[in-house]
């Protein structure tokens, strides 16, 4: 429960920052350009910290990494509040530090789940973790907007800092200074350089062809399908349907679908779990496909609900298989590679899709996004071990 509460707090804090900064734009305390700079700075901090955090979480107490990651993000929040409406450079610096804390906690929490939860209960635990994130994502905007009626943006930012503090302290401090399951030759003062140690994690990932293939598919789907959601959906809602109804309905349907998917996958045990998960990932292709022509809004909303169900049919078995198959002393590094590629490359897709739509039109771009979403998981299913997300059938 402590692990669940801490991970939920970190997920809520991660989600809430862009939303609260968006409220600052509405209040006039921040410009649109300033918001873009802050989000880019947070992403930069995330990308810089994830590889190092993976190494630290494999070499030291994972609870300790969670502790310091949360304290780092919490400590940067007052600086962001101090710069609000006064100093963009100060806010940018604070956003980099916040992003670093966010990036550091992700692989540590992933590895800590495998450390705390028994193997036969990990799928349920991962489903519970993602369920909490989806519930907060569904209820968070309305609750935050309601809180904004009584509290200013600065107070809401401090509330995010309190969530990071909760994430740091609830799982408990880490007393161990080295990983007990780390190879003997890699302990003590003669540790390899961090870059070399991260390369060990890459080599571990290469031992699992299903992981590399699945990661490539996940990265492709996020960089295209997610970008279609972020850029093309608001444009289609405005231009084809004349308002924000489809945008709000599709976004809500996606989150509700993901919630249903998390509940379903907590009990689902298909024989070919890897193939089932990849089919779920491919379902994201229905999202850009539904935006290619002016169809009934209910069809668009249904497509996003299906995409939401599918993404959790992939996420939970993916995390569970990674925790089961990857060597325990390299799990955090392999998880950091996962987050680095799948989430780190997403901004590139967001940056490219709008110019592509301007140059080629929305139809061809959305068709290409849908084709990639359908094709990439299908190709990943051909990799050795992909059927069960395991190197050997009996695993």
Order of alpha helices (4+ residues) and beta strands (2+ residues): alpha-alpha-alpha-alpha-alpha-alpha-alpha-alpha-alpha-alpha-alpha-alpha-alpha-alpha-alpha-alpha
